Amino acid sequence: MGEALLTGRDAEENLDRILSNRFAGMPEGAARYTLMLYENGGVVDDLIVYRLAQQQFFLVLNAANTEKDLDWLRSHLKGEVE
């Protein structure tokens, strides 16, 4: 299992833009299964996202694709997000 922590003012906006689900309004402590998408709509990978706090998300990635997924995610983040 791969893990990533996404934090910052623009964390939610980034997830809404690059994953198949909406995370705006997701309550703290909730989790969603979702897909990470290429710009053309193809699937990079599937993952689970937990909302830990208003500006903090915990991502559970597939172990076999962790590095590929993290590289893709990092290359598509915009704004104030780590």
PDB file with SEQRES, HELIX, SHEET and CRYST1 records, atoms N, CA, C and O in Angstrom:
SEQRES   1 A   82  MET GLY GLU ALA LEU LEU THR GLY ARG ASP ALA GLU GLU          
SEQRES   2 A   82  ASN LEU ASP ARG ILE LEU SER ASN ARG PHE ALA GLY MET          
SEQRES   3 A   82  PRO GLU GLY ALA ALA ARG TYR THR LEU MET LEU TYR GLU          
SEQRES   4 A   82  ASN GLY GLY VAL VAL ASP ASP LEU ILE VAL TYR ARG LEU          
SEQRES   5 A   82  ALA GLN GLN GLN PHE PHE LEU VAL LEU ASN ALA ALA ASN          
SEQRES   6 A   82  THR GLU LYS ASP LEU ASP TRP LEU ARG SER HIS LEU LYS          
SEQRES   7 A   82  GLY GLU VAL GLU                                              
HELIX    1 AA1 ALA A   11  ILE A   18  1                                   8    
HELIX    2 AA2 ALA A   63  ASN A   65  5                                   3    
HELIX    3 AA3 THR A   66  HIS A   76  1                                  11    
SHEET    1 AA1 4 GLY A   2  THR A   7  0                                        
SHEET    2 AA1 4 GLN A  56  LEU A  61 -1                                        
SHEET    3 AA1 4 VAL A  43  ALA A  53 -1                                        
SHEET    4 AA1 4 ALA A  31  LEU A  37 -1                                        
CRYST1    1.000    1.000    1.000  90.00  90.00  90.00 P 1           1          
ATOM      1  N   MET A   1       0.839  -1.168   0.000  1.00  0.00           N  
ATOM      2  CA  MET A   1       0.000   0.000   0.000  1.00  0.00           C  
ATOM      3  C   MET A   1       0.888   1.236   0.000  1.00  0.00           C  
ATOM      4  O   MET A   1       1.792   1.357   0.827  1.00  0.00           O  
ATOM      5  N   GLY A   2       0.631   2.150  -0.925  1.00  0.00           N  
ATOM      6  CA  GLY A   2       1.321   3.422  -0.948  1.00  0.00           C  
ATOM      7  C   GLY A   2       0.491   4.464  -0.222  1.00  0.00           C  
ATOM      8  O   GLY A   2      -0.733   4.358  -0.155  1.00  0.00           O  
ATOM      9  N   GLU A   3       1.155   5.465   0.319  1.00  0.00           N  
ATOM     10  CA  GLU A   3       0.464   6.505   1.069  1.00  0.00           C  
ATOM     11  C   GLU A   3       0.973   7.878   0.659  1.00  0.00           C  
ATOM     12  O   GLU A   3       2.144   8.049   0.321  1.00  0.00           O  
ATOM     13  N   ALA A   4       0.070   8.853   0.696  1.00  0.00           N  
ATOM     14  CA  ALA A   4       0.443  10.234   0.425  1.00  0.00           C  
ATOM     15  C   ALA A   4      -0.446  11.144   1.250  1.00  0.00           C  
ATOM     16  O   ALA A   4      -1.618  10.845   1.480  1.00  0.00           O  
ATOM     17  N   LEU A   5       0.118  12.250   1.690  1.00  0.00           N  
ATOM     18  CA  LEU A   5      -0.632  13.256   2.429  1.00  0.00           C  
ATOM     19  C   LEU A   5      -0.658  14.519   1.589  1.00  0.00           C  
ATOM     20  O   LEU A   5       0.389  15.045   1.209  1.00  0.00           O  
ATOM     21  N   LEU A   6      -1.846  14.999   1.303  1.00  0.00           N  
ATOM     22  CA  LEU A   6      -2.014  16.205   0.488  1.00  0.00           C  
ATOM     23  C   LEU A   6      -2.584  17.288   1.391  1.00  0.00           C  
ATOM     24  O   LEU A   6      -3.669  17.133   1.950  1.00  0.00           O  
ATOM     25  N   THR A   7      -1.848  18.387   1.530  1.00  0.00           N  
ATOM     26  CA  THR A   7      -2.280  19.460   2.420  1.00  0.00           C  
ATOM     27  C   THR A   7      -2.161  20.810   1.727  1.00  0.00           C  
ATOM     28  O   THR A   7      -1.409  20.974   0.766  1.00  0.00           O  
ATOM     29  N   GLY A   8      -2.918  21.764   2.237  1.00  0.00           N  
ATOM     30  CA  GLY A   8      -2.821  23.121   1.732  1.00  0.00           C  
ATOM     31  C   GLY A   8      -4.157  23.680   1.292  1.00  0.00           C  
ATOM     32  O   GLY A   8      -5.142  22.960   1.125  1.00  0.00           O  
ATOM     33  N   ARG A   9      -4.156  24.988   1.111  1.00  0.00           N  
ATOM     34  CA  ARG A   9      -5.377  25.711   0.732  1.00  0.00           C  
ATOM     35  C   ARG A   9      -6.008  25.169  -0.543  1.00  0.00           C  
ATOM     36  O   ARG A   9      -7.233  25.168  -0.665  1.00  0.00           O  
ATOM     37  N   ASP A  10      -5.200  24.707  -1.499  1.00  0.00           N  
ATOM     38  CA  ASP A  10      -5.716  24.244  -2.787  1.00  0.00           C  
ATOM     39  C   ASP A  10      -5.776  22.722  -2.920  1.00  0.00           C  
ATOM     40  O   ASP A  10      -5.942  22.205  -4.025  1.00  0.00           O  
ATOM     41  N   ALA A  11      -5.644  22.008  -1.814  1.00  0.00           N  
ATOM     42  CA  ALA A  11      -5.660  20.534  -1.864  1.00  0.00           C  
ATOM     43  C   ALA A  11      -6.991  20.014  -2.430  1.00  0.00           C  
ATOM     44  O   ALA A  11      -6.997  19.187  -3.342  1.00  0.00           O  
ATOM     45  N   GLU A  12      -8.099  20.491  -1.895  1.00  0.00           N  
ATOM     46  CA  GLU A  12      -9.412  20.036  -2.340  1.00  0.00           C  
ATOM     47  C   GLU A  12      -9.633  20.340  -3.826  1.00  0.00           C  
ATOM     48  O   GLU A  12     -10.110  19.485  -4.573  1.00  0.00           O  
ATOM     49  N   GLU A  13      -9.289  21.543  -4.246  1.00  0.00           N  
ATOM     50  CA  GLU A  13      -9.453  21.941  -5.652  1.00  0.00           C  
ATOM     51  C   GLU A  13      -8.636  21.031  -6.578  1.00  0.00           C  
ATOM     52  O   GLU A  13      -9.113  20.645  -7.646  1.00  0.00           O  
ATOM     53  N   ASN A  14      -7.424  20.692  -6.176  1.00  0.00           N  
ATOM     54  CA  ASN A  14      -6.591  19.804  -6.979  1.00  0.00           C  
ATOM     55  C   ASN A  14      -7.214  18.418  -7.090  1.00  0.00           C  
ATOM     56  O   ASN A  14      -7.246  17.836  -8.174  1.00  0.00           O  
ATOM     57  N   LEU A  15      -7.706  17.890  -5.982  1.00  0.00           N  
ATOM     58  CA  LEU A  15      -8.341  16.566  -6.031  1.00  0.00           C  
ATOM     59  C   LEU A  15      -9.580  16.590  -6.914  1.00  0.00           C  
ATOM     60  O   LEU A  15      -9.804  15.662  -7.692  1.00  0.00           O  
ATOM     61  N   ASP A  16     -10.387  17.642  -6.803  1.00  0.00           N  
ATOM     62  CA  ASP A  16     -11.579  17.757  -7.647  1.00  0.00           C  
ATOM     63  C   ASP A  16     -11.219  17.806  -9.128  1.00  0.00           C  
ATOM     64  O   ASP A  16     -11.984  17.340  -9.972  1.00  0.00           O  
ATOM     65  N   ARG A  17     -10.073  18.362  -9.436  1.00  0.00           N  
ATOM     66  CA  ARG A  17      -9.664  18.522 -10.834  1.00  0.00           C  
ATOM     67  C   ARG A  17      -9.047  17.250 -11.424  1.00  0.00           C  
ATOM     68  O   ARG A  17      -9.262  16.962 -12.602  1.00  0.00           O  
ATOM     69  N   ILE A  18      -8.294  16.490 -10.643  1.00  0.00           N  
ATOM     70  CA  ILE A  18      -7.539  15.374 -11.227  1.00  0.00           C  
ATOM     71  C   ILE A  18      -8.075  13.988 -10.872  1.00  0.00           C  
ATOM     72  O   ILE A  18      -7.580  12.983 -11.382  1.00  0.00           O  
ATOM     73  N   LEU A  19      -9.081  13.930 -10.003  1.00  0.00           N  
ATOM     74  CA  LEU A  19      -9.701  12.648  -9.668  1.00  0.00           C  
ATOM     75  C   LEU A  19     -11.147  12.636 -10.168  1.00  0.00           C  
ATOM     76  O   LEU A  19     -11.718  13.683 -10.471  1.00  0.00           O  
ATOM     77  N   SER A  20     -11.724  11.447 -10.250  1.00  0.00           N  
ATOM     78  CA  SER A  20     -13.056  11.315 -10.840  1.00  0.00           C  
ATOM     79  C   SER A  20     -14.185  11.754  -9.909  1.00  0.00           C  
ATOM     80  O   SER A  20     -15.276  12.049 -10.396  1.00  0.00           O  
ATOM     81  N   ASN A  21     -13.976  11.810  -8.612  1.00  0.00           N  
ATOM     82  CA  ASN A  21     -15.018  12.209  -7.663  1.00  0.00           C  
ATOM     83  C   ASN A  21     -14.844  13.664  -7.258  1.00  0.00           C  
ATOM     84  O   ASN A  21     -13.798  14.272  -7.489  1.00  0.00           O  
ATOM     85  N   ARG A  22     -15.896  14.212  -6.645  1.00  0.00           N  
ATOM     86  CA  ARG A  22     -15.824  15.550  -6.064  1.00  0.00           C  
ATOM     87  C   ARG A  22     -15.529  15.395  -4.577  1.00  0.00           C  
ATOM     88  O   ARG A  22     -16.073  14.515  -3.909  1.00  0.00           O  
ATOM     89  N   PHE A  23     -14.663  16.262  -4.075  1.00  0.00           N  
ATOM     90  CA  PHE A  23     -14.308  16.215  -2.664  1.00  0.00           C  
ATOM     91  C   PHE A  23     -14.771  17.463  -1.925  1.00  0.00           C  
ATOM     92  O   PHE A  23     -14.675  17.529  -0.700  1.00  0.00           O  
ATOM     93  N   ALA A  24     -15.272  18.448  -2.656  1.00  0.00           N  
ATOM     94  CA  ALA A  24     -15.851  19.630  -2.040  1.00  0.00           C  
ATOM     95  C   ALA A  24     -17.043  19.189  -1.193  1.00  0.00           C  
ATOM     96  O   ALA A  24     -17.928  18.481  -1.674  1.00  0.00           O  
ATOM     97  N   GLY A  25     -17.059  19.608   0.054  1.00  0.00           N  
ATOM     98  CA  GLY A  25     -18.160  19.255   0.940  1.00  0.00           C  
ATOM     99  C   GLY A  25     -18.030  17.901   1.609  1.00  0.00           C  
ATOM    100  O   GLY A  25     -18.875  17.538   2.427  1.00  0.00           O  
ATOM    101  N   MET A  26     -17.000  17.151   1.284  1.00  0.00           N  
ATOM    102  CA  MET A  26     -16.785  15.843   1.917  1.00  0.00           C  
ATOM    103  C   MET A  26     -16.485  16.057   3.403  1.00  0.00           C  
ATOM    104  O   MET A  26     -15.593  16.838   3.735  1.00  0.00           O  
ATOM    105  N   PRO A  27     -17.204  15.387   4.300  1.00  0.00           N  
ATOM    106  CA  PRO A  27     -16.982  15.610   5.734  1.00  0.00           C  
ATOM    107  C   PRO A  27     -15.646  15.045   6.219  1.00  0.00           C  
ATOM    108  O   PRO A  27     -15.138  14.072   5.661  1.00  0.00           O  
ATOM    109  N   GLU A  28     -15.094  15.647   7.236  1.00  0.00           N  
ATOM    110  CA  GLU A  28     -13.875  15.139   7.845  1.00  0.00           C  
ATOM    111  C   GLU A  28     -14.126  13.735   8.380  1.00  0.00           C  
ATOM    112  O   GLU A  28     -15.176  13.463   8.963  1.00  0.00           O  
ATOM    113  N   GLY A  29     -13.159  12.850   8.177  1.00  0.00           N  
ATOM    114  CA  GLY A  29     -13.278  11.465   8.617  1.00  0.00           C  
ATOM    115  C   GLY A  29     -13.879  10.540   7.570  1.00  0.00           C  
ATOM    116  O   GLY A  29     -13.867   9.321   7.743  1.00  0.00           O  
ATOM    117  N   ALA A  30     -14.402  11.099   6.488  1.00  0.00           N  
ATOM    118  CA  ALA A  30     -15.003  10.288   5.431  1.00  0.00           C  
ATOM    119  C   ALA A  30     -13.935   9.819   4.445  1.00  0.00           C  
ATOM    120  O   ALA A  30     -12.859  10.408   4.339  1.00  0.00           O  
ATOM    121  N   ALA A  31     -14.264   8.739   3.725  1.00  0.00           N  
ATOM    122  CA  ALA A  31     -13.363   8.190   2.708  1.00  0.00           C  
ATOM    123  C   ALA A  31     -14.142   7.975   1.419  1.00  0.00           C  
ATOM    124  O   ALA A  31     -15.345   7.715   1.447  1.00  0.00           O  
ATOM    125  N   ARG A  32     -13.446   8.084   0.282  1.00  0.00           N  
ATOM    126  CA  ARG A  32     -14.056   7.826  -1.028  1.00  0.00           C  
ATOM    127  C   ARG A  32     -13.097   7.044  -1.900  1.00  0.00           C  
ATOM    128  O   ARG A  32     -11.903   7.335  -1.966  1.00  0.00           O  
ATOM    129  N   TYR A  33     -13.647   6.043  -2.568  1.00  0.00           N  
ATOM    130  CA  TYR A  33     -12.921   5.326  -3.610  1.00  0.00           C  
ATOM    131  C   TYR A  33     -13.032   6.179  -4.869  1.00  0.00           C  
ATOM    132  O   TYR A  33     -14.106   6.698  -5.171  1.00  0.00           O  
ATOM    133  N   THR A  34     -11.935   6.328  -5.602  1.00  0.00           N  
ATOM    134  CA  THR A  34     -11.941   7.202  -6.770  1.00  0.00           C  
ATOM    135  C   THR A  34     -10.908   6.758  -7.798  1.00  0.00           C  
ATOM    136  O   THR A  34     -10.132   5.834  -7.553  1.00  0.00           O  
ATOM    137  N   LEU A  35     -10.904   7.408  -8.926  1.00  0.00           N  
ATOM    138  CA  LEU A  35      -9.953   7.126  -9.995  1.00  0.00           C  
ATOM    139  C   LEU A  35      -9.103   8.362 -10.273  1.00  0.00           C  
ATOM    140  O   LEU A  35      -9.614   9.481 -10.302  1.00  0.00           O  
ATOM    141  N   MET A  36      -7.810   8.155 -10.476  1.00  0.00           N  
ATOM    142  CA  MET A  36      -6.902   9.209 -10.913  1.00  0.00           C  
ATOM    143  C   MET A  36      -6.930   9.172 -12.433  1.00  0.00           C  
ATOM    144  O   MET A  36      -6.723   8.118 -13.034  1.00  0.00           O  
ATOM    145  N   LEU A  37      -7.186  10.324 -13.061  1.00  0.00           N  
ATOM    146  CA  LEU A  37      -7.452  10.355 -14.496  1.00  0.00           C  
ATOM    147  C   LEU A  37      -6.385  11.095 -15.295  1.00  0.00           C  
ATOM    148  O   LEU A  37      -5.839  12.103 -14.847  1.00  0.00           O  
ATOM    149  N   TYR A  38      -6.104  10.580 -16.476  1.00  0.00           N  
ATOM    150  CA  TYR A  38      -5.313  11.315 -17.459  1.00  0.00           C  
ATOM    151  C   TYR A  38      -6.186  12.428 -18.027  1.00  0.00           C  
ATOM    152  O   TYR A  38      -7.406  12.405 -17.871  1.00  0.00           O  
ATOM    153  N   GLU A  39      -5.566  13.395 -18.679  1.00  0.00           N  
ATOM    154  CA  GLU A  39      -6.303  14.519 -19.251  1.00  0.00           C  
ATOM    155  C   GLU A  39      -7.356  14.071 -20.264  1.00  0.00           C  
ATOM    156  O   GLU A  39      -8.378  14.738 -20.426  1.00  0.00           O  
ATOM    157  N   ASN A  40      -7.118  12.945 -20.949  1.00  0.00           N  
ATOM    158  CA  ASN A  40      -8.068  12.446 -21.951  1.00  0.00           C  
ATOM    159  C   ASN A  40      -9.165  11.580 -21.350  1.00  0.00           C  
ATOM    160  O   ASN A  40      -9.994  11.038 -22.081  1.00  0.00           O  
ATOM    161  N   GLY A  41      -9.180  11.440 -20.017  1.00  0.00           N  
ATOM    162  CA  GLY A  41     -10.213  10.660 -19.345  1.00  0.00           C  
ATOM    163  C   GLY A  41      -9.813   9.229 -19.048  1.00  0.00           C  
ATOM    164  O   GLY A  41     -10.549   8.520 -18.362  1.00  0.00           O  
ATOM    165  N   GLY A  42      -8.664   8.782 -19.545  1.00  0.00           N  
ATOM    166  CA  GLY A  42      -8.181   7.437 -19.229  1.00  0.00           C  
ATOM    167  C   GLY A  42      -7.782   7.344 -17.768  1.00  0.00           C  
ATOM    168  O   GLY A  42      -7.568   8.360 -17.106  1.00  0.00           O  
ATOM    169  N   VAL A  43      -7.684   6.127 -17.272  1.00  0.00           N  
ATOM    170  CA  VAL A  43      -7.412   5.901 -15.856  1.00  0.00           C  
ATOM    171  C   VAL A  43      -5.918   5.689 -15.604  1.00  0.00           C  
ATOM    172  O   VAL A  43      -5.297   4.797 -16.182  1.00  0.00           O  
ATOM    173  N   VAL A  44      -5.357   6.522 -14.735  1.00  0.00           N  
ATOM    174  CA  VAL A  44      -3.987   6.341 -14.263  1.00  0.00           C  
ATOM    175  C   VAL A  44      -3.977   5.195 -13.266  1.00  0.00           C  
ATOM    176  O   VAL A  44      -3.173   4.270 -13.385  1.00  0.00           O  
ATOM    177  N   ASP A  45      -4.876   5.256 -12.275  1.00  0.00           N  
ATOM    178  CA  ASP A  45      -4.972   4.227 -11.235  1.00  0.00           C  
ATOM    179  C   ASP A  45      -6.191   4.507 -10.369  1.00  0.00           C  
ATOM    180  O   ASP A  45      -6.792   5.578 -10.452  1.00  0.00           O  
ATOM    181  N   ASP A  46      -6.550   3.534  -9.538  1.00  0.00           N  
ATOM    182  CA  ASP A  46      -7.614   3.746  -8.566  1.00  0.00           C  
ATOM    183  C   ASP A  46      -6.979   3.931  -7.189  1.00  0.00           C  
ATOM    184  O   ASP A  46      -5.865   3.467  -6.945  1.00  0.00           O  
ATOM    185  N   LEU A  47      -7.694   4.610  -6.292  1.00  0.00           N  
ATOM    186  CA  LEU A  47      -7.174   4.886  -4.967  1.00  0.00           C  
ATOM    187  C   LEU A  47      -8.305   5.217  -4.014  1.00  0.00           C  
ATOM    188  O   LEU A  47      -9.456   5.354  -4.427  1.00  0.00           O  
ATOM    189  N   ILE A  48      -7.975   5.345  -2.741  1.00  0.00           N  
ATOM    190  CA  ILE A  48      -8.932   5.762  -1.724  1.00  0.00           C  
ATOM    191  C   ILE A  48      -8.427   7.060  -1.125  1.00  0.00           C  
ATOM    192  O   ILE A  48      -7.237   7.206  -0.845  1.00  0.00           O  
ATOM    193  N   VAL A  49      -9.348   8.013  -0.929  1.00  0.00           N  
ATOM    194  CA  VAL A  49      -8.998   9.314  -0.360  1.00  0.00           C  
ATOM    195  C   VAL A  49      -9.794   9.507   0.928  1.00  0.00           C  
ATOM    196  O   VAL A  49     -11.017   9.365   0.946  1.00  0.00           O  
ATOM    197  N   TYR A  50      -9.079   9.834   2.004  1.00  0.00           N  
ATOM    198  CA  TYR A  50      -9.682  10.157   3.297  1.00  0.00           C  
ATOM    199  C   TYR A  50      -9.517  11.653   3.544  1.00  0.00           C  
ATOM    200  O   TYR A  50      -8.454  12.219   3.291  1.00  0.00           O  
ATOM    201  N   ARG A  51     -10.569  12.280   4.037  1.00  0.00           N  
ATOM    202  CA  ARG A  51     -10.441  13.690   4.432  1.00  0.00           C  
ATOM    203  C   ARG A  51     -10.136  13.714   5.923  1.00  0.00           C  
ATOM    204  O   ARG A  51     -10.975  13.336   6.741  1.00  0.00           O  
ATOM    205  N   LEU A  52      -8.930  14.161   6.274  1.00  0.00           N  
ATOM    206  CA  LEU A  52      -8.519  14.215   7.668  1.00  0.00           C  
ATOM    207  C   LEU A  52      -8.913  15.530   8.327  1.00  0.00           C  
ATOM    208  O   LEU A  52      -9.259  15.564   9.507  1.00  0.00           O  
ATOM    209  N   ALA A  53      -8.857  16.614   7.556  1.00  0.00           N  
ATOM    210  CA  ALA A  53      -9.200  17.956   8.045  1.00  0.00           C  
ATOM    211  C   ALA A  53      -9.617  18.789   6.840  1.00  0.00           C  
ATOM    212  O   ALA A  53      -9.578  18.303   5.709  1.00  0.00           O  
ATOM    213  N   GLN A  54     -10.012  20.025   7.064  1.00  0.00           N  
ATOM    214  CA  GLN A  54     -10.505  20.876   5.982  1.00  0.00           C  
ATOM    215  C   GLN A  54      -9.529  20.958   4.815  1.00  0.00           C  
ATOM    216  O   GLN A  54      -9.944  20.920   3.656  1.00  0.00           O  
ATOM    217  N   GLN A  55      -8.250  21.069   5.106  1.00  0.00           N  
ATOM    218  CA  GLN A  55      -7.244  21.214   4.049  1.00  0.00           C  
ATOM    219  C   GLN A  55      -6.227  20.069   4.069  1.00  0.00           C  
ATOM    220  O   GLN A  55      -5.063  20.266   3.718  1.00  0.00           O  
ATOM    221  N   GLN A  56      -6.661  18.887   4.476  1.00  0.00           N  
ATOM    222  CA  GLN A  56      -5.734  17.760   4.597  1.00  0.00           C  
ATOM    223  C   GLN A  56      -6.414  16.454   4.166  1.00  0.00           C  
ATOM    224  O   GLN A  56      -7.469  16.079   4.678  1.00  0.00           O  
ATOM    225  N   PHE A  57      -5.763  15.772   3.199  1.00  0.00           N  
ATOM    226  CA  PHE A  57      -6.291  14.526   2.656  1.00  0.00           C  
ATOM    227  C   PHE A  57      -5.211  13.447   2.696  1.00  0.00           C  
ATOM    228  O   PHE A  57      -4.039  13.720   2.439  1.00  0.00           O  
ATOM    229  N   PHE A  58      -5.620  12.221   3.019  1.00  0.00           N  
ATOM    230  CA  PHE A  58      -4.725  11.068   3.045  1.00  0.00           C  
ATOM    231  C   PHE A  58      -5.110  10.172   1.872  1.00  0.00           C  
ATOM    232  O   PHE A  58      -6.262   9.753   1.762  1.00  0.00           O  
ATOM    233  N   LEU A  59      -4.148   9.876   0.995  1.00  0.00           N  
ATOM    234  CA  LEU A  59      -4.396   9.055  -0.190  1.00  0.00           C  
ATOM    235  C   LEU A  59      -3.765   7.683  -0.006  1.00  0.00           C  
ATOM    236  O   LEU A  59      -2.605   7.573   0.390  1.00  0.00           O  
ATOM    237  N   VAL A  60      -4.532   6.643  -0.294  1.00  0.00           N  
ATOM    238  CA  VAL A  60      -4.040   5.266  -0.249  1.00  0.00           C  
ATOM    239  C   VAL A  60      -3.913   4.787  -1.690  1.00  0.00           C  
ATOM    240  O   VAL A  60      -4.905   4.653  -2.407  1.00  0.00           O  
ATOM    241  N   LEU A  61      -2.671   4.530  -2.100  1.00  0.00           N  
ATOM    242  CA  LEU A  61      -2.358   4.157  -3.481  1.00  0.00           C  
ATOM    243  C   LEU A  61      -2.036   2.670  -3.573  1.00  0.00           C  
ATOM    244  O   LEU A  61      -1.684   2.039  -2.576  1.00  0.00           O  
ATOM    245  N   ASN A  62      -2.159   2.121  -4.767  1.00  0.00           N  
ATOM    246  CA  ASN A  62      -1.779   0.736  -4.990  1.00  0.00           C  
ATOM    247  C   ASN A  62      -0.264   0.594  -4.862  1.00  0.00           C  
ATOM    248  O   ASN A  62       0.490   1.382  -5.433  1.00  0.00           O  
ATOM    249  N   ALA A  63       0.171  -0.402  -4.119  1.00  0.00           N  
ATOM    250  CA  ALA A  63       1.595  -0.578  -3.833  1.00  0.00           C  
ATOM    251  C   ALA A  63       2.429  -0.723  -5.104  1.00  0.00           C  
ATOM    252  O   ALA A  63       3.513  -0.147  -5.195  1.00  0.00           O  
ATOM    253  N   ALA A  64       1.948  -1.468  -6.066  1.00  0.00           N  
ATOM    254  CA  ALA A  64       2.722  -1.716  -7.287  1.00  0.00           C  
ATOM    255  C   ALA A  64       2.916  -0.462  -8.123  1.00  0.00           C  
ATOM    256  O   ALA A  64       3.849  -0.394  -8.923  1.00  0.00           O  
ATOM    257  N   ASN A  65       2.048   0.535  -7.953  1.00  0.00           N  
ATOM    258  CA  ASN A  65       2.091   1.749  -8.777  1.00  0.00           C  
ATOM    259  C   ASN A  65       2.400   3.009  -7.978  1.00  0.00           C  
ATOM    260  O   ASN A  65       2.228   4.115  -8.491  1.00  0.00           O  
ATOM    261  N   THR A  66       2.847   2.870  -6.749  1.00  0.00           N  
ATOM    262  CA  THR A  66       3.011   4.024  -5.876  1.00  0.00           C  
ATOM    263  C   THR A  66       3.894   5.106  -6.489  1.00  0.00           C  
ATOM    264  O   THR A  66       3.477   6.262  -6.556  1.00  0.00           O  
ATOM    265  N   GLU A  67       5.079   4.771  -6.931  1.00  0.00           N  
ATOM    266  CA  GLU A  67       5.990   5.786  -7.477  1.00  0.00           C  
ATOM    267  C   GLU A  67       5.426   6.442  -8.731  1.00  0.00           C  
ATOM    268  O   GLU A  67       5.506   7.660  -8.888  1.00  0.00           O  
ATOM    269  N   LYS A  68       4.853   5.634  -9.627  1.00  0.00           N  
ATOM    270  CA  LYS A  68       4.244   6.176 -10.846  1.00  0.00           C  
ATOM    271  C   LYS A  68       3.103   7.124 -10.487  1.00  0.00           C  
ATOM    272  O   LYS A  68       2.994   8.211 -11.054  1.00  0.00           O  
ATOM    273  N   ASP A  69       2.260   6.717  -9.553  1.00  0.00           N  
ATOM    274  CA  ASP A  69       1.123   7.539  -9.150  1.00  0.00           C  
ATOM    275  C   ASP A  69       1.582   8.839  -8.485  1.00  0.00           C  
ATOM    276  O   ASP A  69       1.045   9.908  -8.777  1.00  0.00           O  
ATOM    277  N   LEU A  70       2.573   8.751  -7.593  1.00  0.00           N  
ATOM    278  CA  LEU A  70       3.072   9.951  -6.921  1.00  0.00           C  
ATOM    279  C   LEU A  70       3.715  10.912  -7.909  1.00  0.00           C  
ATOM    280  O   LEU A  70       3.520  12.123  -7.806  1.00  0.00           O  
ATOM    281  N   ASP A  71       4.478  10.392  -8.866  1.00  0.00           N  
ATOM    282  CA  ASP A  71       5.084  11.251  -9.888  1.00  0.00           C  
ATOM    283  C   ASP A  71       4.012  11.967 -10.698  1.00  0.00           C  
ATOM    284  O   ASP A  71       4.112  13.166 -10.958  1.00  0.00           O  
ATOM    285  N   TRP A  72       2.984  11.220 -11.092  1.00  0.00           N  
ATOM    286  CA  TRP A  72       1.904  11.809 -11.888  1.00  0.00           C  
ATOM    287  C   TRP A  72       1.174  12.870 -11.072  1.00  0.00           C  
ATOM    288  O   TRP A  72       0.896  13.963 -11.565  1.00  0.00           O  
ATOM    289  N   LEU A  73       0.865  12.537  -9.821  1.00  0.00           N  
ATOM    290  CA  LEU A  73       0.153  13.470  -8.956  1.00  0.00           C  
ATOM    291  C   LEU A  73       0.969  14.755  -8.762  1.00  0.00           C  
ATOM    292  O   LEU A  73       0.436  15.853  -8.923  1.00  0.00           O  
ATOM    293  N   ARG A  74       2.242  14.626  -8.422  1.00  0.00           N  
ATOM    294  CA  ARG A  74       3.091  15.803  -8.191  1.00  0.00           C  
ATOM    295  C   ARG A  74       3.166  16.699  -9.439  1.00  0.00           C  
ATOM    296  O   ARG A  74       3.188  17.925  -9.330  1.00  0.00           O  
ATOM    297  N   SER A  75       3.204  16.087 -10.598  1.00  0.00           N  
ATOM    298  CA  SER A  75       3.347  16.873 -11.831  1.00  0.00           C  
ATOM    299  C   SER A  75       2.061  17.620 -12.211  1.00  0.00           C  
ATOM    300  O   SER A  75       2.079  18.458 -13.113  1.00  0.00           O  
ATOM    301  N   HIS A  76       0.946  17.323 -11.529  1.00  0.00           N  
ATOM    302  CA  HIS A  76      -0.323  17.966 -11.874  1.00  0.00           C  
ATOM    303  C   HIS A  76      -0.875  18.866 -10.758  1.00  0.00           C  
ATOM    304  O   HIS A  76      -1.966  19.420 -10.892  1.00  0.00           O  
ATOM    305  N   LEU A  77      -0.133  19.008  -9.676  1.00  0.00           N  
ATOM    306  CA  LEU A  77      -0.598  19.883  -8.583  1.00  0.00           C  
ATOM    307  C   LEU A  77      -0.347  21.341  -8.936  1.00  0.00           C  
ATOM    308  O   LEU A  77       0.677  21.693  -9.521  1.00  0.00           O  
ATOM    309  N   LYS A  78      -1.312  22.180  -8.565  1.00  0.00           N  
ATOM    310  CA  LYS A  78      -1.221  23.625  -8.814  1.00  0.00           C  
ATOM    311  C   LYS A  78      -1.621  24.387  -7.553  1.00  0.00           C  
ATOM    312  O   LYS A  78      -2.456  23.932  -6.771  1.00  0.00           O  
ATOM    313  N   GLY A  79      -1.016  25.543  -7.375  1.00  0.00           N  
ATOM    314  CA  GLY A  79      -1.391  26.403  -6.264  1.00  0.00           C  
ATOM    315  C   GLY A  79      -0.702  26.036  -4.970  1.00  0.00           C  
ATOM    316  O   GLY A  79       0.397  25.481  -4.961  1.00  0.00           O  
ATOM    317  N   GLU A  80      -1.381  26.360  -3.862  1.00  0.00           N  
ATOM    318  CA  GLU A  80      -0.839  26.117  -2.521  1.00  0.00           C  
ATOM    319  C   GLU A  80      -1.228  24.727  -2.039  1.00  0.00           C  
ATOM    320  O   GLU A  80      -2.246  24.541  -1.371  1.00  0.00           O  
ATOM    321  N   VAL A  81      -0.389  23.753  -2.395  1.00  0.00           N  
ATOM    322  CA  VAL A  81      -0.642  22.365  -1.999  1.00  0.00           C  
ATOM    323  C   VAL A  81       0.687  21.625  -1.956  1.00  0.00           C  
ATOM    324  O   VAL A  81       1.552  21.824  -2.809  1.00  0.00           O  
ATOM    325  N   GLU A  82       0.832  20.783  -0.968  1.00  0.00           N  
ATOM    326  CA  GLU A  82       2.029  19.952  -0.821  1.00  0.00           C  
ATOM    327  C   GLU A  82       1.622  18.492  -0.774  1.00  0.00           C  
ATOM    328  O   GLU A  82       2.479  17.616  -0.654  1.00  0.00           O  
TER     329      GLU A  82                                                      
END                                                                             
